[in-house]
Amino acid sequence: MIRDSHHNFGIVSIFFHWLSAGLTLFLFGLGAYLTSYGYYSPDYLEIAHLHYALGIVLFGVVSIRLLWRLTSKTPKTLVDSFLVKMGIALSKLVLYVSLFAILISGYLICTAEGQSINVFGLFQMPSFILLENEQLNIAGLTHKYVAWGLMALVIIHAGAALVHHFLKRDRTLVRMLKTNKHPN
């Protein structure tokens, strides 16, 4: 099953979910490592440029994922409570907004002085705007604190999936692990 149905996620949604999750977690870890590594440490710039390039890749992945989500059916939630359904919708919105805030602020930080970002030698992401010091500081703080907030939300998201799987014993987690042609 390639496309989503009212009962299950298709392979495209599953692929983009786990790809964006893996890249997000890797980039967070890499960013946390860079902040403790020191600018003048060996290989700092290599690691930093990997972080920048993967950030551009993640922006593309999340953008495609969002377009796919907006043009596909969405499987029904397996909960009946209106408040829980609203909480799920709000958490998904906050996940997307947080990801885009982190990715855009990261881009602004990297290109603040007019330099482009080399994406694995495939293309250059040009700078579109120059930032003053105060704007750069705001972008840096946004990048840092929204990333930490996103990680808290990711932990809650993963915890909720595990609660559904092990305590409620429903198909919430299973639907994001494999496709199923039948709703049961």
Sequence and secondary structure as in RCSB ss.txt:
>XXXX:A:sequence
MIRDSHHNFGIVSIFFHWLSAGLTLFLFGLGAYLTSYGYYSPDYLEIAHLHYALGIVLFGVVSIRLLWRLTSKTP
KTLVDSFLVKMGIALSKLVLYVSLFAILISGYLICTAEGQSINVFGLFQMPSFILLENEQLNIAGLTHKYVAWGL
MALVIIHAGAALVHHFLKRDRTLVRMLKTNKHPN
>XXXX:A:secstr
  S  SS   HHHHHHHHHHHHHHHHHHHHHHHHHHH TTSTTHHHHHHHHHHHHHHHHHHHHHHHHHHHHS   
  S   HHHHHHHHHHHHHHHHHHHHHHHHHHHHHTTTS  EEETTTEEE       HHHHHHHHHHHHHHHHHH
HHHHHHHHHHHHHHHHTS  SHHHHTTS  SS  
